[in-house]
Amino acid sequence: MDTHFHALVLGTGITESIAAAALSKAGLKVVHVDVNHYYGANEASLTSEELLKWIETISTDTDSLSEASASVFGELSHSPRSYSLSLSPSVIVSTGPLISSLIGSGVSRYGGFNLLGNISVYSAAGFKSVPGSKEEIFKSKELSLMDKRRLMRFLTFAGGDFENSPEIQGRENMHFLRFLVDVFSLERRLASALAYALALCISDTELVIPALTRLKRYLRAAGRYGPSPFLVGQYGGMGELAQGFCRVAAVSGGTYILGHDIFSIDMISNEAKSAVIHRLKLDSLPRDLTADIIISSPDILLKYKKSSTDKFDECSTVGLQACCILVVDGSITSIQKFDSTERTIDEAHTENSLGHSRSIDSALLVFPPGELPSGTAQGPVHVLLNGEGTLSCPRGRSILYFSTALDTNAPYDIKTNPEILIRPYITATLSMICTAEFVSPKELFSGFYLKSQHSFSASFQESLKEYGIVVCSSPPAHFAERGDAAAVNAEGIYREVLKRLGRAGSGSETELWPPLPMEPDDADP
Amino acid sequence: MSESASGPSDKSVQVKLVLLGEAAVGKSSVVLRFVSNEFQANKEPTIGAAFLTQKCRLEDRVLRYEIWDTAGQERFHSLAPMYYRNAQAAVVVYDITKATSLEKAKSWVKELQRQANPNIVIALAGNKVDLVQPSSPSSGGAGSSDAEDEADDATATPGEAATADSESLRQVPLDEAQAYATEAGLLFFETSAKTGEGIVELFTEIAKKIPIEHILASTRGGGRNGGPVGRAGGGQQGVNLEENAPKSKDACNC
């Protein structure tokens, strides 16, 4: 094996994998290394066995730079391999950089996707389906005529070019929720549903512009593949997509080395090139690997290159989140509280043509801040439901991913035991949803952990580039934004690397994805 | 289309087939021979396509193989679960002139049994059989042109036709590999990507063993998207990302 590469990519997270695929396709020699035995790094989709091991590792890792803790109850001994449990549960916006990259790279041919089903918001009476489009608002029986009119007016505003509108002027620093109530006279509960279930705010202090910008994107994405603007990736989503991008990189000649520990990463001078190159020593690999450029997340750089420069202190923790992966027994067929006396069948209770209740493939449940009396989360709690239709769990099981943003100054007991924070929301959710047997689902497994991202200052990232180190930021905490952010970030890395290697602007390499060969035709012989 | 398909789908049945085996045993060459009836000496070690497709006709059905190459990801044991996912067939290739490659093939078979769908049809292919036949390029002896049919004989009776040199290259005896394949429940062929020997037979025998009715039953109702059949997929509706035309927004056109 040739051991010198143009680019050494460390970690197989979604951003790194997209960058590796684009660089390999551009004809660069890429080696992609991950110390784990699985693909996807912090965005991996794991079997239940792998997840248990991962939880054990992060809860005992004394060297851990992120605050992480976990607890596990119950077990998933039943066919561990039929689970793809996501460390980064996400939805994908139907139009945007990630979808473009999936199609442009051909990864869309590997993976399967489902349209996100219902989005519902919690209230004491149960989860209520949120109308996501003007048609649904029009049809809604819950809303008063006045509310409908105000909601319509707001959605027309949000879907248009609001940036220079008089409504915005002077209110740029207003909280989004306040803006909805003050400027559009929306009733508080309605405003809250809009902010947390349509604009998908993950914080109660979000400002007007970012929230509106997101909502506009979502409103415009609706209708591309169906009524919902969001897709859910099968087999655990992001981790599966990372595998797809890595395969694209490999098909274009990229070298893949997983499951080898990193001994050291250092810089050596290369006399032939009169330049400094990077050298990587891996466990149980006889030869060192060298590369002109390293692409890596802050986490890996902090762990293995800390000694080489003291500037690594310029690192901050961003996007702290409390998370839970909950596996339940039963296919969820309704997210409306089951009431045998006055049961109404609506969109949330899908039925197939035979009249049998069908399990829900995917749904998003939202707890606005303060709605659940026993809940103490500062911001909203979002619950992403993945049923057997997403092929990420066996038949007759469902996965519920809970997440809520934490302030970096959150109390110590929450940081060390995120279950305290999330447990009331689990109890409420399980009591409200019901399975094909019209009972509440039974908890089989729950794992709790804290998730955080590290970030280097912009000036430090610039100075690292001079050493041939291109930093790959962790995808953001937002479950609907991280895929697109990863694709944008990966494109930036791709262009930076081409520039560093003196290949920028040489015609065909300027497009992120060169045209794909025609798909093999499906015509009958 | 003349096939009298019994089901509603008159399309060919799509079957995902994965290749496995040690580096340089000729995995890609076996596929290239099957797909385009070509052979390239000194082929580069990657194939450069996401997957190749080739139709295979049986008496009453057409199978459309979607053949996935390892793309080199097997070298450091870095094949992703995605690779094995929904594969209905696998060809595990070894090189009959390299004993260690059969050992490697055995470990791939174990890996398949651990990772892949339990009903997967596995075929073992002992490649490079041309190297132990008298028709090998260097020896241009008389009667070497039609050596294909003699393959088994050449191994059993290395006497006259095969020169001592060529047969001595063989490190994996036919009966040893056959015995292993029988014991492990695998289809078994010796092949030559170079001459084409055994290649069509290999893929045809796999096609015969694929439970087509089962595949048809489980794909019925599901979309074409995402390649082959979803695992126990039932009727869930997938989304095809490349479908750019927006779907109508569900009911009410107001």
Interface residues (C-beta under 8 A of the other chain):
Chain A: M1 Y38 Y39 T47 R81 S82 S84 I99 L102 I103 G106 S108 R109 Y110 G111 G112 F113 N114 L115 S133 K134 E135 F138 K139 A222 G223 R224 Y225 G226 P227 L231 Q234 Y235 E240 Q243 G244 C246 R247 V248 A250 V251 S252 G253 G254 T255 Y256 I257 L258 G259 H260 L285 N352 D361 E388 G389 L391 R395 P517 P520 D522 D524 P525
Chain B: M1 D10 K11 S12 T46 I47 G48 A49 A50 L52 T53 K55 V62 D69 A71 G72 Q73 R75 F76 H77 S78 A80 P81 M82 Y83 R85 Q115 R224 N225 G226 G227 G230 R231 A232 G233 G234 G235 Q236 Q237 G238 V239 L241 E242 E243 P246 K247 K249 D250 A251 C252 C254
